[in-house]
Amino acid sequence: MNSLVILIPIALLLALTGLGAFLWSLRNGQYEDLQGAAYRILEDDDRPLADDAPGGTDKKTSKPSS
């Protein structure tokens, strides 16, 4: 019974913290663009770096890569 005196206020504090974080995220527009992230993941923006391009050089030996 003594443990409930400690656990109930801790549970209420955690619940209020979660509610506060949720309300903060609503006010700051975290849920404004729900479809944008879904479409951004489909975009193919991956471009090879200059070092990864065919015919590049190996940094360790300065020789053309094969």
C-alpha positions in Angstrom: 0.0 0.0 0.0 2.9 2.3 0.7 4.2 1.8 -2.8 1.0 3.2 -4.3 1.6 6.5 -2.5 4.8 6.8 -4.6 3.7 5.1 -7.9 0.4 6.9 -8.4 2.0 10.4 -8.4 4.8 9.2 -10.7 2.2 7.8 -13.1 0.3 11.0 -13.1 3.4 13.0 -13.7 4.4 10.8 -16.6 0.9 11.1 -18.1 0.9 14.9 -17.8 4.3 15.0 -19.3 3.1 12.9 -22.3 0.0 15.0 -22.7 2.1 18.2 -22.6 4.5 16.9 -25.2 1.5 15.9 -27.4 -0.1 19.4 -27.1 3.3 21.0 -27.8 3.7 19.0 -31.0 0.2 20.1 -32.1 0.9 23.8 -31.5 4.2 23.5 -33.4 2.8 22.0 -36.5 4.3 18.5 -36.3 1.2 17.0 -37.9 0.6 19.5 -40.7 2.1 17.6 -43.6 1.3 13.9 -43.2 1.6 13.0 -46.8 4.9 14.9 -47.5 7.1 12.3 -45.7 5.4 9.5 -47.5 6.2 11.0 -50.9 9.7 12.1 -49.9 10.7 8.5 -49.2 9.8 7.5 -52.8 12.0 10.2 -54.4 15.3 8.9 -55.7 17.8 11.6 -54.8 20.8 9.3 -54.4 23.6 10.6 -56.6 26.9 8.8 -56.6 29.8 10.8 -55.1 32.8 11.7 -57.3 34.9 9.1 -55.6 32.3 6.4 -56.2 32.0 7.1 -59.9 33.5 4.7 -62.4 37.0 5.6 -63.5 37.7 7.3 -60.2 40.9 7.0 -58.3 41.7 5.0 -55.2 42.6 7.4 -52.4 45.1 5.0 -50.8 47.2 4.3 -53.8 46.3 7.2 -56.2 45.9 4.6 -59.0 42.8 4.3 -61.2 40.3 1.9 -59.7 39.6 -1.2 -61.7 
